[in-house]
Amino acid sequence: MYSIIVPTFNRAESLARTVQSLQAQRADVPYEILVVDNNSTDRTASLVRSLAVRSGGRVRHVFESSQGLSLARNRGIAEARGEVLVFVDDDVVARPGWLGALAETYRRHPDAWCVGGKIVLALPDTWPGWFDPGSPILGAYLSALNYGDGEIELEYPQTPHGANMSLRREAVERVGQFDPRVGPIGLRHAVGDDSDLCWRVQRAGGRVYYCGQATVEHVVPPQRLTKRWFRARAFGGGEAFAQLGVLPASRAWRELGHWALVGLRHTVSALVAPGRADRRRMFEDELVLWWSLGAVRQHVSSSTLRLVPSRPGGNEDAARCASSS
């Protein structure tokens, strides 16, 4: 049994599209769909109940009153009946064959504790001039993930994203659930609970795989393509990775100084030769500065709280995490 867990909060319209794509899956494994309603105030509850009635029991409505994506995911784990726990976001569309590809990866790799899939972006028809749809940095902040069309084993800091990620139940029993201290809650853009869980899986001896055929489309709403949203996302990512111990305090301060100087150079160049300024590159570098600010802020506020020991190579991978957190 595969249990597909869909946490949701006030996204009834996109949720309906997500659940329909999940119900349309044709796979040779039994599966259920758990929609975890995380205190929605729109028509989510009535929508899911309607879908549940028409599904013949395949779709279930679960309510979680405590706010937070990690808490909603954990409630789904508690309510799920499956041996494999599959997580998707409420704004994705699973492509045909997605579930079957996940199941086949587990068959081919009995040592797999965790399997994630490809995430492609479905962007609006128009976007602002500073936004580069081909930018791997901006794409990563929008949860894009693409390691190719095949299957590969991932090593930290390469991890699946929670928008398209699965775990064996026994893996969760071994290493624990998602940690809400590093997951998004309300307007807090912290993003690290999925990476943290994958790291704990690998520390315990489990293998993490990526399957390029298990693809979902992440539908990006126009209101997300704002500089304010990206800045908040970068800042929250820096906070989360500092809390996880990826970026020690000394390195965080050095990164902050470096990217502040980069930003200053961009500003001076734009003033001297405004017609030659690369606005897209300037914004990408600004986001790394915001990521560093978030990391420093977390260290200052928590006295370098560490949820888990520092990762091997954490210092060297800090800058790369800034573009993929």
Summary of the structure (lengths in Angstrom):
residues: 325
radius of gyration: 19.8
end to end distance: 31.0
largest distance: 66.3
contacts: 1140
relative contact order: 0.14
helix: 48%
strand: 19%
